[in-house]
Amino acid sequence: MKLYTFFRSGTSHRLRIALNLKGLAYEQVAVDLRREEHLAQAFQATNPQQFVPVLELDGHRMTQSPAIIEWLEERYPQPPLLPDGASDRAQVRALAAIVGCDVHPVNNRRILEALRHRFRADESAVNDWCGTWIGAGFDAIEAFLAVDRRRGDFCFGNRPTLADVYLVPQIEGARRFKVDMARWPRVQAVDAACGQLEAFRKAAPAAQPDAG
């Protein structure tokens, strides 16, 4: 497997976690978004949408982290990222979607670049923008975690699931945008539990070869 990635990309981060949890080996190909390597013609041939991550296997390239993670779950079902029951799977998917559908899309790089260059937002305004949507998402996740009587150390139960795969990279992003995490103790506890696992530690932005 070959993974086209950027160390600080939240979508790349979540895919690295999923690959690590599945115990899969992969070669990383760094695409430096800071230097706009994703906009180069060479990378456009890899992904016409010019986004990371891209996962390549046997000459086939897959894009969009939700689709890739679904493929991983189907192709490599053990260990599972979703629980057994249909209702429980829906709960885990909903927690992941708070990040994947409601928070990350309005805070990704192209949105922030538009704020900076088209609307002349300074870094304080950008951080405020990000903090607004991260805060709304984390408020909801914290509330869902608070009422789940069966929850263990993770977002659902006692092992990491898709919800944790999505949440941890967004927590990393929150810290980068100087969001005060104090009002979400359960979210912080999940992050701490995930941080004890090698799959999450190896996937962290600071642990990547292109970090710095």
C-alpha angles and dihedrals in degrees: 000000000000119000120199103205149152117221095229098041110115093210091050089047093054092048092050089053092050092048091048093048088052090051093238124154118225139172115233123223109192117223108189108217091185088065091041092241087151089066094054118111091241092060093042086066087057095047120005089202089059095225134128140259109060121168117204123195127168091346093308117118123206125196137190113054096234091055093045093050090049088052090050091051091051097042097039106026095172124110091023123224091201129058123242106255122075093231092048091049089052090052092052092046090050092053090049091048092056086067100030098044107023109029112025100046093060093044102045123119100264091052092049092047089053090051090051100043107026099034099028094234115171122219092267090056092045091052090048091051092050093044091054095058096035089052093051091050095045091047088058095045091048090052093049092048091049094059097043103101093184096054119123126183095317136053089276126017125322102312133057118270138178089285092063091044088060099036102053097058089049090053088053088052091048091057091048090054091048096248113167105236095192097105094059107063095160092050088050091049091054090050091051092050092049090048089064091063122086092219090063096040092052091050096051116118093240090055095057123105092234094051117122 
